[in-house]
Amino acid sequence: MTDSTLAVPVVLRVWRDGGGVFALFPTLPSDEHGRYCDAYAHVGQHSGADYWGCVRASRPATAAEGAPLVRELERIGYRPRVVHRATAAMHRERKAEARRIYDRSGKATRAG
């Protein structure tokens, strides 16, 4: 869970194969190297995701398509700041956060 006092950038996408709307968190790592970002969907909820792979397999969500997912994210404690795409700075932030979270042994240094 993220600190609810901080807005977190969220990229909202829709799977091209009809799989529904999902959110990518480009600044939140899901692995110890920050290669993958956190993701969220109505079904399945939290997971890790390859940002670029997800972008290639999806299209941007419209505001109407993304609104229910944004409300769900707010209900579970996020303060989503919807952005159209991740910037290079966001990807760097994810990698830096992964380095902060994980020590050299690969063990998490935060409760998780």
All heavy atoms as an XYZ file, in Angstrom:
870
protein
N       0.847     -1.181      0.000
C       0.000      0.000      0.000
C       0.881      1.228      0.000
O       1.925      1.264      0.610
C      -0.907     -0.037      1.222
C      -1.843      1.129      1.332
S      -3.283      1.090      0.273
C      -4.067     -0.391      0.806
N       0.422      2.241     -0.658
C       1.174      3.482     -0.761
C       0.739      4.447      0.345
O      -0.343      4.301      0.921
C       0.972      4.108     -2.153
O       1.810      5.253     -2.269
C      -0.449      4.521     -2.405
N       1.574      5.438      0.637
C       1.253      6.475      1.611
C       0.128      7.326      1.023
O       0.302      7.986      0.012
C       2.502      7.326      1.883
C       2.259      8.443      2.871
O       1.093      8.726      3.208
O       3.245      9.059      3.297
N      -1.039      7.315      1.641
C      -2.207      7.986      1.085
C      -2.093      9.510      1.096
O      -2.938     10.181      0.528
C      -3.476      7.546      1.814
O      -3.404      7.934      3.168
N      -1.064     10.070      1.725
C      -0.899     11.521      1.714
C      -0.174     11.983      0.453
O      -0.163     13.165      0.153
C      -0.110     12.004      2.948
O       1.203     11.433      2.914
C      -0.819     11.624      4.228
N       0.425     11.063     -0.294
C       1.173     11.410     -1.492
C       0.423     10.971     -2.744
O      -0.024      9.838     -2.839
C       2.554     10.734     -1.479
C       3.460     11.075     -0.307
C       4.723     10.230     -0.358
C       3.809     12.555     -0.321
N       0.310     11.895     -3.698
C      -0.299     11.532     -4.978
C       0.680     10.644     -5.734
O       1.887     10.885     -5.719
C      -0.617     12.780     -5.777
N       0.155      9.603     -6.364
C       0.996      8.678     -7.119
C       0.571      8.724     -8.588
O      -0.621      8.654     -8.899
C       0.919      7.245     -6.535
C      -0.480      6.696     -6.571
C       1.870      6.316     -7.224
N       1.548      8.869     -9.501
C       1.198      8.863    -10.923
C       0.626      7.510    -11.337
O       1.143      6.460    -10.948
C       2.532      9.114    -11.630
C       3.466      9.615    -10.599
C       2.979      9.084     -9.288
N      -0.437      7.549    -12.122
C      -1.117      6.355    -12.593
C      -1.401      6.519    -14.090
O      -1.927      7.551    -14.510
C      -2.450      6.143    -11.839
C      -3.220      4.968    -12.405
C      -2.211      5.965    -10.368
N      -1.037      5.506    -14.861
C      -1.337      5.466    -16.293
C      -2.466      4.462    -16.473
O      -2.323      3.292    -16.103
C      -0.091      5.044    -17.114
C      -0.429      4.955    -18.586
C       1.071      6.009    -16.866
N      -3.588      4.909    -17.012
C      -4.752      4.043    -17.198
C      -4.787      3.535    -18.639
O      -4.698      4.324    -19.585
C      -6.039      4.805    -16.884
C      -6.148      5.325    -15.455
C      -7.388      6.195    -15.306
C      -6.159      4.187    -14.454
N      -4.930      2.224    -18.787
C      -4.902      1.592    -20.105
C      -6.044      0.593    -20.227
O      -6.612      0.161    -19.222
C      -3.575      0.853    -20.316
C      -2.314      1.682    -20.128
C      -2.060      2.655    -21.217
N      -1.828      1.978    -22.502
C      -1.447      2.605    -23.601
N      -1.271      3.909    -23.602
N      -1.252      1.936    -24.720
N      -6.358      0.192    -21.463
C      -7.370     -0.821    -21.758
C      -6.713     -1.863    -22.646
O      -6.120     -1.519    -23.683
C      -8.590     -0.212    -22.489
C      -9.594     -1.288    -22.844
C      -9.234      0.879    -21.658
N      -6.816     -3.133    -22.255
C      -6.242     -4.205    -23.067
C      -6.908     -4.226    -24.438
O      -8.126     -4.122    -24.555
C      -6.441     -5.566    -22.394
C      -5.677     -5.741    -21.124
C      -6.205     -5.872    -19.878
C      -4.255     -5.811    -20.970
N      -5.190     -6.013    -18.958
C      -3.983     -5.978    -19.603
C      -3.184     -5.730    -21.858
C      -2.699     -6.078    -19.090
C      -1.896     -5.833    -21.360
C      -1.657     -6.007    -19.994
N      -6.108     -4.372    -25.479
C      -6.641     -4.415    -26.847
C      -7.489     -5.659    -27.080
O      -8.380     -5.649    -27.921
C      -5.499     -4.371    -27.855
C      -4.806     -3.028    -27.895
C      -3.783     -2.982    -29.023
N      -2.903     -1.845    -28.883
C      -3.193     -0.609    -29.280
N      -4.358     -0.358    -29.834
N      -2.325      0.364    -29.118
N      -7.251     -6.733    -26.355
C      -8.010     -7.974    -26.545
C      -9.331     -7.980    -25.773
O      -9.992     -9.012    -25.672
C      -7.173     -9.187    -26.166
C      -6.849     -9.253    -24.674
O      -7.333     -8.414    -23.884
O      -6.095    -10.161    -24.281
N      -9.714     -6.833    -25.213
C     -10.978     -6.743    -24.499
C     -10.905     -7.122    -23.033
O     -11.935     -7.289    -22.388
N      -9.711     -7.227    -22.486
C      -9.531     -7.654    -21.109
C      -9.846     -6.631    -20.044
O      -9.756     -6.924    -18.869
N     -10.210     -5.426    -20.408
C     -10.612     -4.443    -19.417
C      -9.564     -3.390    -19.118
O      -8.470     -3.363    -19.680
N      -9.920     -2.519    -18.187
C      -9.099     -1.381    -17.791
C      -8.120     -1.797    -16.692
O      -8.474     -2.584    -15.820
C      -9.981     -0.222    -17.283
C      -9.147      0.973    -16.854
C     -10.989      0.189    -18.348
N      -6.918     -1.267    -16.756
C      -5.934     -1.512    -15.701
C      -5.111     -0.256    -15.485
O      -5.097      0.650    -16.323
C      -5.050     -2.722    -16.031
C      -4.186     -2.551    -17.241
C      -2.852     -2.171    -17.122
C      -4.689     -2.781    -18.514
C      -2.050     -2.019    -18.236
C      -3.893     -2.644    -19.638
C      -2.568     -2.259    -19.497
N      -4.451     -0.208    -14.344
C      -3.621      0.936    -13.970
C      -2.174      0.496    -13.839
O      -1.886     -0.558    -13.271
C      -4.099      1.509    -12.639
N      -1.277      1.316    -14.367
C       0.161      1.117    -14.188
C       0.670      2.218    -13.269
O       0.296      3.385    -13.430
C       0.889      1.193    -15.536
C       0.544      0.118    -16.553
C       1.127      0.475    -17.918
C       1.049     -1.234    -16.087
N       1.509      1.857    -12.314
C       2.117      2.811    -11.389
C       3.596      2.922    -11.766
O       4.425      2.157    -11.255
C       1.986      2.323     -9.945
C       0.570      2.181     -9.478
C      -0.100      0.979     -9.592
C      -0.087      3.260     -8.914
C      -1.403      0.839     -9.162
C      -1.397      3.135     -8.464
C      -2.060      1.923     -8.596
N       3.969      3.844    -12.649
C       5.335      3.866    -13.170
C       6.414      4.189    -12.145
O       7.586      3.900    -12.384
C       5.284      4.915    -14.270
C       4.101      5.755    -13.964
C       3.120      4.863    -13.253
N       6.056      4.742    -10.998
C       7.070      5.071     -9.986
C       7.191      4.026     -8.883
O       8.070      4.135     -8.033
C       6.778      6.436     -9.342
O       5.491      6.387     -8.719
C       6.815      7.569    -10.376
N       6.317      3.015     -8.893
C       6.320      2.012     -7.833
C       6.871      0.686     -8.350
O       6.259      0.059     -9.216
C       4.899      1.807     -7.292
C       4.207      3.049     -6.735
C       2.808      2.699     -6.252
C       5.025      3.686     -5.631
N       8.005      0.241     -7.801
C       8.603     -1.014     -8.279
C       7.882     -2.247     -7.740
O       7.360     -2.239     -6.631
C      10.024     -0.954     -7.717
C       9.886     -0.157     -6.458
C       8.810      0.868     -6.748
N       7.884     -3.305     -8.557
C       7.330     -4.574     -8.082
C       8.399     -5.651     -7.995
O       8.089     -6.784     -7.646
C       6.195     -5.046     -8.999
O       6.704     -5.430    -10.250
N       9.639     -5.292     -8.298
C      10.745     -6.235     -8.159
C      11.951     -5.497     -7.596
O      11.962     -4.270     -7.512
C      11.088     -6.904     -9.500
C      11.735     -5.952    -10.475
O      11.235     -4.813    -10.639
O      12.757     -6.318    -11.084
N      12.946     -6.256     -7.188
C      14.098     -5.668     -6.493
C      14.985     -4.795     -7.377
O      15.791     -4.026     -6.868
C      14.936     -6.756     -5.817
C      15.581     -7.726     -6.775
C      14.711     -8.927     -7.097
O      13.503     -8.923     -6.826
O      15.257     -9.895     -7.648
N      14.828     -4.880     -8.690
C      15.647     -4.066     -9.595
C      14.878     -2.889    -10.181
O      15.464     -2.052    -10.855
C      16.192     -4.927    -10.737
C      16.989     -6.094    -10.253
N      18.229     -5.954     -9.666
C      16.717     -7.412    -10.245
C      18.686     -7.148     -9.322
N      17.781     -8.049     -9.650
N      13.590     -2.840     -9.969
C      12.775     -1.768    -10.534
C      12.515     -1.934    -12.013
O      12.125     -0.988    -12.689
N      12.718     -3.144    -12.537
C      12.433     -3.389    -13.963
C      10.941     -3.359    -14.223
O      10.494     -2.986    -15.289
C      12.983     -4.746    -14.392
C      14.466     -4.792    -14.464
C      14.931     -6.146    -15.008
N      16.366     -6.261    -14.828
C      16.966     -7.246    -14.203
N      16.260     -8.247    -13.706
N      18.263     -7.265    -14.081
N      10.169     -3.842    -13.233
C       8.723     -3.925    -13.377
C       8.048     -2.948    -12.426
O       8.543     -2.683    -11.331
C       8.239     -5.346    -13.085
C       8.884     -6.351    -14.003
C       9.930     -7.156    -13.557
C       8.482     -6.466    -15.324
C      10.542     -8.062    -14.410
C       9.098     -7.365    -16.182
C      10.126     -8.162    -15.719
O      10.741     -9.046    -16.559
N       6.915     -2.427    -12.863
C       6.166     -1.496    -12.020
C       4.968     -2.216    -11.420
O       4.568     -3.291    -11.880
C       5.713     -0.289    -12.840
S       4.507     -0.630    -14.143
N       4.394     -1.618    -10.389
C       3.156     -2.140     -9.831
C       2.030     -1.857    -10.814
O       2.067     -0.880    -11.569
C       2.830     -1.478     -8.496
C       3.561     -2.103     -7.326
O       4.139     -3.195     -7.488
O       3.553     -1.498     -6.244
N       1.025     -2.709    -10.784
C      -0.165     -2.544    -11.616
C      -1.378     -2.938    -10.791
O      -1.252     -3.606     -9.764
C      -0.056     -3.417    -12.865
N      -2.551     -2.519    -11.265
C      -3.788     -2.840    -10.545
C      -4.922     -2.955    -11.553
O      -5.004     -2.175    -12.506
C      -4.113     -1.740     -9.524
C      -5.257     -2.091     -8.618
C      -5.042     -2.782     -7.435
C      -6.560     -1.754     -8.954
C      -6.092     -3.128     -6.604
C      -7.619     -2.087     -8.126
C      -7.377     -2.779     -6.955
O      -8.408     -3.129     -6.130
N      -5.806     -3.917    -11.332
C      -7.010     -4.094    -12.136
C      -8.140     -4.529    -11.226
O      -7.902     -5.043    -10.134
C      -6.782     -5.148    -13.217
N      -9.381     -4.308    -11.677
C     -10.541     -4.733    -10.879
C     -10.422     -6.216    -10.531
O     -10.595     -6.613     -9.396
C     -11.846     -4.524    -11.646
C     -12.211     -3.105    -11.872
N     -12.482     -2.212    -10.859
C     -12.352     -2.400    -13.021
C     -12.775     -1.038    -11.362
N     -12.708     -1.124    -12.672
N     -10.150     -7.031    -11.525
C      -9.997     -8.473    -11.340
C      -8.509     -8.768    -11.245
O      -7.738     -8.360    -12.100
C     -10.625     -9.256    -12.515
C     -10.383    -10.749    -12.356
C     -12.104     -8.955    -12.619
N      -8.099     -9.438    -10.207
C      -6.682     -9.729    -10.020
C      -5.996     -8.746     -9.107
O      -5.000     -9.064     -8.468
N      -6.489     -7.540     -9.062
C      -5.998     -6.458     -8.224
C      -4.513     -6.194     -8.430
O      -4.107     -5.929     -9.544
C      -6.410     -6.690     -6.787
C      -7.917     -6.750     -6.679
C      -8.409     -6.908     -5.289
O      -7.771     -7.486     -4.436
N      -9.603     -6.404     -5.042
N      -3.672     -6.216     -7.383
C      -2.260     -5.840     -7.521
C      -1.440     -6.913     -8.231
O      -1.632     -8.100     -8.008
C      -1.632     -5.575     -6.142
C      -2.061     -4.293     -5.545
N      -3.066     -4.221     -4.604
C      -1.654     -3.020     -5.748
C      -3.238     -2.959     -4.258
N      -2.398     -2.209     -4.934
N      -0.513     -6.456     -9.051
C       0.440     -7.354     -9.706
C       1.633     -6.527    -10.153
O       1.633     -5.308    -10.061
C      -0.202     -8.046    -10.912
O      -0.486     -7.092    -11.921
N       2.648     -7.207    -10.640
C       3.772     -6.544    -11.268
C       3.537     -6.517    -12.768
O       2.805     -7.345    -13.309
N       4.148     -5.541    -13.452
C       3.916     -5.408    -14.887
C       5.148     -4.862    -15.598
O       5.869     -4.027    -15.056
C       2.737     -4.476    -15.135
N       5.360     -5.341    -16.807
C       6.343     -4.766    -17.715
C       5.666     -3.559    -18.358
O       4.775     -3.711    -19.197
C       6.735     -5.807    -18.766
C       7.600     -5.256    -19.879
O       7.958     -4.053    -19.858
O       7.912     -6.022    -20.801
N       6.057     -2.363    -17.970
C       5.393     -1.146    -18.432
C       5.287     -1.122    -19.951
O       4.208     -0.938    -20.512
C       6.130      0.095    -17.912
C       5.501      1.377    -18.394
C       4.458      1.957    -17.685
C       5.919      1.995    -19.567
C       3.848      3.113    -18.124
C       5.310      3.154    -20.022
C       4.282      3.708    -19.297
O       3.663      4.852    -19.747
N       6.408     -1.305    -20.632
C       6.421     -1.181    -22.095
C       5.635     -2.299    -22.763
O       4.954     -2.072    -23.771
C       7.845     -1.106    -22.615
C       8.522      0.123    -22.096
C       9.530      0.168    -21.173
C       8.202      1.477    -22.401
N       9.853      1.478    -20.899
C       9.060      2.303    -21.635
C       7.268      2.080    -23.234
C       9.015      3.690    -21.708
C       7.222      3.471    -23.288
C       8.087      4.261    -22.534
N       5.683     -3.504    -22.240
C       4.894     -4.593    -22.793
C       3.406     -4.323    -22.662
O       2.625     -4.583    -23.588
N       3.001     -3.793    -21.507
C       1.596     -3.463    -21.295
C       1.136     -2.348    -22.233
O       0.036     -2.409    -22.785
C       1.358     -3.052    -19.848
S       1.439     -4.421    -18.685
N       1.981     -1.352    -22.430
C       1.617     -0.251    -23.322
C       1.431     -0.768    -24.751
O       0.478     -0.388    -25.442
C       2.661      0.889    -23.246
C       2.501      1.877    -24.385
C       2.551      1.591    -21.890
N       2.320     -1.664    -25.190
C       2.200     -2.208    -26.553
C       0.924     -3.030    -26.731
O       0.363     -3.073    -27.820
C       3.417     -3.055    -26.895
C       4.634     -2.246    -27.284
C       5.750     -3.112    -27.846
N       6.267     -4.081    -26.903
C       7.199     -3.833    -25.992
N       7.728     -2.630    -25.890
N       7.612     -4.783    -25.180
N       0.465     -3.680    -25.671
C      -0.700     -4.571    -25.763
C      -2.010     -3.879    -25.386
O      -3.034     -4.538    -25.237
C      -0.488     -5.788    -24.865
N      -1.986     -2.566    -25.244
C      -3.170     -1.848    -24.778
C      -3.275     -0.491    -25.472
O      -2.403     -0.111    -26.249
C      -3.103     -1.665    -23.258
O      -2.008     -0.839    -22.903
N      -4.339      0.199    -25.155
C      -4.532      1.574    -25.634
C      -4.859      2.450    -24.426
O      -5.277      1.930    -23.372
C      -5.647      1.628    -26.668
C      -7.004      1.275    -26.099
C      -8.139      1.585    -27.066
N      -9.409      1.102    -26.570
C     -10.149      1.703    -25.646
N      -9.745      2.831    -25.077
N     -11.299      1.186    -25.253
N      -4.702      3.776    -24.546
C      -5.067      4.640    -23.419
C      -6.549      4.516    -23.089
O      -7.391      4.404    -23.983
C      -4.753      6.048    -23.937
C      -3.780      5.854    -25.051
C      -4.139      4.530    -25.668
N      -6.870      4.530    -21.824
C      -8.268      4.515    -21.382
C      -8.829      5.923    -21.496
O      -8.130      6.907    -21.240
C      -8.359      4.038    -19.936
N     -10.081      6.019    -21.876
C     -10.748      7.309    -21.841
C     -11.049      7.651    -20.387
O     -11.015      6.778    -19.506
C     -12.064      7.278    -22.639
O     -12.975      6.388    -21.981
C     -11.836      6.849    -24.089
N     -11.397      8.907    -20.134
C     -11.743      9.312    -18.768
C     -12.930      8.499    -18.253
O     -12.938      8.065    -17.093
C     -12.046     10.806    -18.728
N     -13.919      8.258    -19.103
C     -15.097      7.497    -18.687
C     -14.731      6.045    -18.382
O     -15.241      5.467    -17.414
C     -16.176      7.549    -19.771
N     -13.855      5.444    -19.186
C     -13.448      4.063    -18.948
C     -12.638      3.939    -17.653
O     -12.766      2.964    -16.924
C     -12.591      3.547    -20.111
C     -13.352      3.325    -21.395
C     -12.447      3.048    -22.568
O     -11.345      3.643    -22.653
O     -12.845      2.236    -23.429
N     -11.795      4.924    -17.379
C     -10.910      4.852    -16.220
C     -11.519      5.277    -14.908
O     -11.024      4.904    -13.838
N     -12.623      6.032    -14.948
C     -13.211      6.595    -13.722
C     -13.532      5.541    -12.660
O     -13.200      5.745    -11.477
C     -14.437      7.427    -14.060
N     -14.159      4.413    -13.003
C     -14.445      3.423    -11.950
C     -13.181      2.869    -11.287
O     -13.157      2.658    -10.071
C     -15.205      2.311    -12.690
C     -15.787      2.978    -13.886
C     -14.778      4.023    -14.277
N     -12.127      2.670    -12.063
C     -10.885      2.158    -11.483
C     -10.233      3.211    -10.596
O      -9.709      2.888     -9.526
C      -9.930      1.689    -12.580
C      -8.693      0.948    -12.093
C      -9.057     -0.304    -11.304
C      -7.799      0.574    -13.270
N     -10.275      4.471    -10.994
C      -9.730      5.550    -10.164
C     -10.474      5.592     -8.834
O      -9.849      5.690     -7.768
C      -9.801      6.913    -10.890
C      -9.502      8.064     -9.944
C      -8.838      6.935    -12.070
N     -11.805      5.478     -8.872
C     -12.584      5.471     -7.613
C     -12.197      4.284     -6.737
O     -12.066      4.413     -5.519
C     -14.084      5.464     -7.914
C     -14.606      6.803     -8.395
C     -16.125      6.858     -8.422
N     -16.718      5.877     -9.319
C     -16.939      6.075    -10.634
N     -16.590      7.224    -11.187
N     -17.507      5.130    -11.356
N     -11.988      3.122     -7.352
C     -11.577      1.944     -6.577
C     -10.213      2.171     -5.943
O      -9.992      1.832     -4.770
C     -11.549      0.707     -7.477
C     -11.218     -0.559     -6.724
C     -11.363     -1.817     -7.575
O     -12.098     -1.803     -8.576
O     -10.726     -2.825     -7.201
N      -9.282      2.742     -6.690
C      -7.950      3.027     -6.143
C      -8.052      3.984     -4.952
O      -7.374      3.801     -3.934
C      -7.037      3.596     -7.228
C      -6.620      2.632     -8.323
C      -5.919      3.374     -9.460
C      -5.737      1.529     -7.767
N      -8.907      4.991     -5.073
C      -9.095      5.932     -3.963
C      -9.685      5.224     -2.745
O      -9.258      5.495     -1.609
C      -9.994      7.089     -4.406
C      -9.324      7.994     -5.405
C     -10.260      9.001     -6.052
O     -11.494      8.796     -6.040
O      -9.739      9.997     -6.588
N     -10.624      4.324     -2.970
C     -11.240      3.583     -1.852
C     -10.232      2.740     -1.093
O     -10.365      2.536      0.113
C     -12.367      2.674     -2.360
C     -13.702      3.340     -2.476
C     -14.847      2.344     -2.640
N     -14.644      1.369     -3.688
C     -14.973      1.520     -4.974
N     -15.522      2.651     -5.364
N     -14.755      0.563     -5.844
N      -9.206      2.225     -1.791
C      -8.232      1.376     -1.095
C      -7.020      2.162     -0.602
O      -6.062      1.568     -0.130
C      -7.802      0.172     -1.962
C      -7.083      0.608     -3.221
C      -9.004     -0.709     -2.278
C      -6.440     -0.534     -3.998
N      -7.057      3.502     -0.701
C      -6.028      4.308     -0.066
C      -5.063      5.050     -0.963
O      -4.202      5.769     -0.463
N      -5.180      4.905     -2.259
C      -4.306      5.650     -3.169
C      -4.856      7.052     -3.407
O      -6.057      7.289     -3.285
C      -4.205      4.948     -4.529
C      -3.372      3.701     -4.534
C      -3.970      2.452     -4.382
C      -1.994      3.757     -4.695
C      -3.221      1.287     -4.397
C      -1.231      2.604     -4.704
C      -1.855      1.378     -4.557
O      -1.106      0.242     -4.566
N      -3.967      7.966     -3.751
C      -4.332      9.288     -4.268
C      -3.808      9.326     -5.698
O      -2.725      9.838     -5.965
C      -3.703     10.395     -3.436
C      -4.462     10.668     -2.154
C      -4.085     11.982     -1.498
N      -4.016     13.082     -2.436
C      -3.048     13.997     -2.437
N      -2.069     13.957     -1.572
N      -3.053     14.968     -3.314
N      -4.536      8.734     -6.653
C      -4.024      8.643     -8.019
C      -3.964     10.005     -8.714
O      -4.890     10.811     -8.605
C      -5.015      7.716     -8.720
C      -6.247      7.764     -7.901
C      -5.831      8.095     -6.503
N      -2.856     10.237     -9.387
C      -2.693     11.412    -10.257
C      -2.576     10.840    -11.661
O      -1.536     10.312    -12.050
C      -1.446     12.209     -9.883
C      -1.217     13.424    -10.779
C      -0.062     14.290    -10.296
N       1.189     13.594    -10.184
C       2.105     13.483    -11.156
N       1.891     14.019    -12.335
N       3.228     12.827    -10.950
N      -3.664     10.884    -12.420
C      -3.707     10.255    -13.738
C      -2.819     11.032    -14.702
O      -2.926     12.257    -14.821
C      -5.155     10.170    -14.264
C      -5.190      9.584    -15.665
C      -6.011      9.335    -13.313
N      -1.919     10.301    -15.355
C      -1.041     10.862    -16.388
C      -1.222     10.027    -17.655
O      -1.587      8.854    -17.590
C       0.444     10.884    -15.945
C       0.624     11.789    -14.734
C       0.964      9.491    -15.646
N      -0.976     10.649    -18.797
C      -1.162      9.943    -20.069
C      -0.080      8.899    -20.299
O      -0.339      7.818    -20.806
C      -1.191     10.945    -21.222
C      -1.449     10.308    -22.542
N      -2.649      9.721    -22.873
C      -0.650     10.140    -23.613
C      -2.581      9.225    -24.088
N      -1.385      9.466    -24.565
N       1.169      9.245    -19.921
C       2.281      8.302    -20.091
C       3.345      8.583    -19.040
O       3.421      9.680    -18.497
C       2.868      8.400    -21.495
C       3.602      9.690    -21.772
C       4.241      9.751    -23.156
N       3.310      9.580    -24.230
C       2.740     10.575    -24.908
N       3.039     11.813    -24.615
N       1.892     10.342    -25.866
N       4.157      7.587    -18.789
C       5.258      7.739    -17.834
C       6.405      8.500    -18.494
O       6.682      8.321    -19.686
C       5.740      6.370    -17.377
N       7.062      9.311    -17.710
C       8.237     10.029    -18.191
C       9.496      9.234    -17.829
O       9.447      8.326    -16.984
C       8.323     11.417    -17.538
O       8.505     11.231    -16.115
C       7.072     12.249    -17.801
N      10.605      9.604    -18.434
C      11.878      8.973    -18.086
C      12.181      9.176    -16.603
O      12.699      8.277    -15.940
C      12.998      9.532    -18.952
N      11.820     10.334    -16.071
C      12.056     10.609    -14.647
C      11.256      9.649    -13.766
O      11.739      9.227    -12.716
C      11.695     12.059    -14.322
N      10.057      9.290    -14.186
C       9.245      8.339    -13.406
C       9.893      6.959    -13.397
O       9.922      6.289    -12.357
C       7.824      8.243    -13.973
C       7.004      9.473    -13.749
S       5.396      9.274    -14.564
C       4.765     10.932    -14.412
N      10.432      6.540    -14.531
C      11.109      5.237    -14.582
C      12.368      5.254    -13.703
O      12.654      4.278    -13.002
C      11.460      4.870    -16.027
C      10.257      4.601    -16.873
N       9.391      3.548    -16.652
C       9.762      5.259    -17.944
C       8.427      3.566    -17.556
N       8.627      4.601    -18.353
N      13.095      6.369    -13.712
C      14.275      6.489    -12.839
C      13.859      6.452    -11.376
O      14.526      5.829    -10.548
C      15.050      7.774    -13.146
C      15.842      7.727    -14.427
C      16.803      8.911    -14.552
N      16.136     10.205    -14.504
C      15.658     10.854    -15.562
N      15.761     10.340    -16.767
N      15.082     12.034    -15.423
N      12.757      7.106    -11.058
C      12.263      7.113     -9.675
C      11.923      5.696     -9.218
O      12.214      5.319     -8.088
C      11.034      8.012     -9.567
C      10.501      8.148     -8.161
C       9.295      9.070     -8.061
O       9.105      9.924     -8.941
O       8.537      8.918     -7.079
N      11.308      4.894    -10.094
C      10.976      3.506     -9.756
C      12.241      2.715     -9.442
O      12.296      1.970     -8.471
C      10.202      2.850    -10.906
C       9.855      1.396    -10.628
C       9.060      0.759    -11.742
N       9.851      0.549    -12.943
C       9.630      1.149    -14.117
N       8.650      2.002    -14.262
N      10.404      0.889    -15.146
N      13.270      2.873    -10.260
C      14.521      2.135    -10.032
C      15.200      2.585     -8.742
O      15.716      1.764     -7.990
C      15.432      2.276    -11.236
C      14.874      1.518    -12.418
C      15.722      1.625    -13.639
C      14.999      0.857    -14.739
N      15.740      0.674    -15.919
N      15.165      3.882     -8.475
C      15.746      4.389     -7.227
C      14.971      3.876     -6.014
O      15.566      3.518     -4.995
C      15.763      5.916     -7.245
N      13.657      3.809     -6.138
C      12.838      3.299     -5.035
C      13.136      1.824     -4.789
O      13.218      1.380     -3.646
C      11.351      3.508     -5.344
C      10.413      2.988     -4.287
C      10.454      3.732     -2.961
O      11.210      4.714     -2.808
O       9.736      3.312     -2.037
N      13.333      1.059     -5.848
C      13.679     -0.363     -5.686
C      15.005     -0.497     -4.947
O      15.137     -1.335     -4.056
C      13.761     -1.048     -7.050
N      15.982      0.335     -5.300
C      17.280      0.287     -4.601
C      17.108      0.643     -3.134
O      17.756      0.069     -2.267
C      18.278      1.237     -5.259
C      18.862      0.715     -6.552
C      20.031      1.559     -7.041
N      19.681      2.953     -7.258
C      19.183      3.449     -8.388
N      18.938      2.669     -9.407
N      18.916      4.727     -8.503
N      16.221      1.583     -2.836
C      15.991      1.995     -1.452
C      15.327      0.874     -0.667
O      15.659      0.631      0.493
C      15.112      3.249     -1.419
C      14.969      3.849     -0.028
C      13.966      4.969      0.008
N      12.589      4.499     -0.098
C      11.921      3.852      0.848
N      12.506      3.544      1.980
N      10.672      3.486      0.666
N      14.390      0.180     -1.275
C      13.617     -0.855     -0.585
C      14.432     -2.114     -0.324
O      14.346     -2.720      0.731
C      12.356     -1.211     -1.393
C      11.408     -0.022     -1.423
C      11.653     -2.429     -0.808
C      10.256     -0.192     -2.404
N      15.210     -2.528     -1.306
C      15.901     -3.815     -1.213
C      17.381     -3.616     -0.902
O      18.037     -2.770     -1.485
C      15.753     -4.586     -2.524
C      14.328     -4.993     -2.795
C      13.490     -4.202     -3.555
C      13.809     -6.170     -2.251
C      12.173     -4.565     -3.789
C      12.494     -6.538     -2.479
C      11.683     -5.728     -3.250
O      10.388     -6.095     -3.464
N      17.902     -4.414      0.008
C      19.327     -4.356      0.284
C      20.054     -5.273     -0.694
O      19.450     -5.934     -1.530
C      19.629     -4.711      1.742
C      19.283     -6.151      2.111
O      19.100     -6.994      1.215
O      19.193     -6.426      3.313
N      21.364     -5.344     -0.630
C      22.158     -6.138     -1.576
C      21.826     -7.624     -1.563
O      22.018     -8.311     -2.539
C      23.649     -5.936     -1.299
C      24.148     -4.581     -1.697
C      25.642     -4.627     -1.867
N      26.173     -3.406     -2.368
C      26.176     -3.055     -3.646
N      25.671     -3.829     -4.548
N      26.708     -1.913     -4.015
N      21.330     -8.129     -0.450
C      21.002     -9.557     -0.369
C      19.686     -9.888     -1.057
O      19.320    -11.048     -1.168
C      20.949    -10.009      1.085
O      19.825     -9.410      1.714
N      18.961     -8.857     -1.497
C      17.693     -9.091     -2.166
C      16.513     -9.178     -1.219
O      15.417     -9.489     -1.634
N      16.755     -8.902      0.055
C      15.664     -8.976      1.021
C      15.069     -7.583      1.208
O      15.793     -6.601      1.282
C      16.163     -9.508      2.355
C      16.635    -10.940      2.254
C      17.124    -11.450      3.576
C      17.639    -12.868      3.404
N      18.298    -13.340      4.577
N      13.775     -7.526      1.297
C      13.095     -6.271      1.479
C      13.501     -5.641      2.802
O      13.648     -6.326      3.803
C      11.575     -6.461      1.442
N      13.683     -4.310      2.794
C      14.033     -3.593      3.999
C      12.856     -2.810      4.535
O      12.998     -2.013      5.429
C      15.219     -2.639      3.751
O      14.863     -1.735      2.689
C      16.472     -3.405      3.409
N      11.655     -3.031      3.940
C      10.453     -2.385      4.450
C       9.398     -3.454      4.672
O       9.456     -4.520      4.095
C       9.928     -1.334      3.477
C       9.299     -1.930      2.227
C       8.590     -0.907      1.400
N       7.996     -1.580      0.252
C       7.413     -0.992     -0.727
N       7.339      0.310     -0.740
N       6.888     -1.678     -1.716
N       8.439     -3.127      5.496
C       7.308     -4.045      5.667
C       6.556     -4.085      4.367
O       6.333     -3.066      3.740
C       6.422     -3.574      6.807
N       6.160     -5.250      3.941
C       5.514     -5.239      2.665
C       4.534     -6.248      2.442
O       3.831     -6.377      1.588
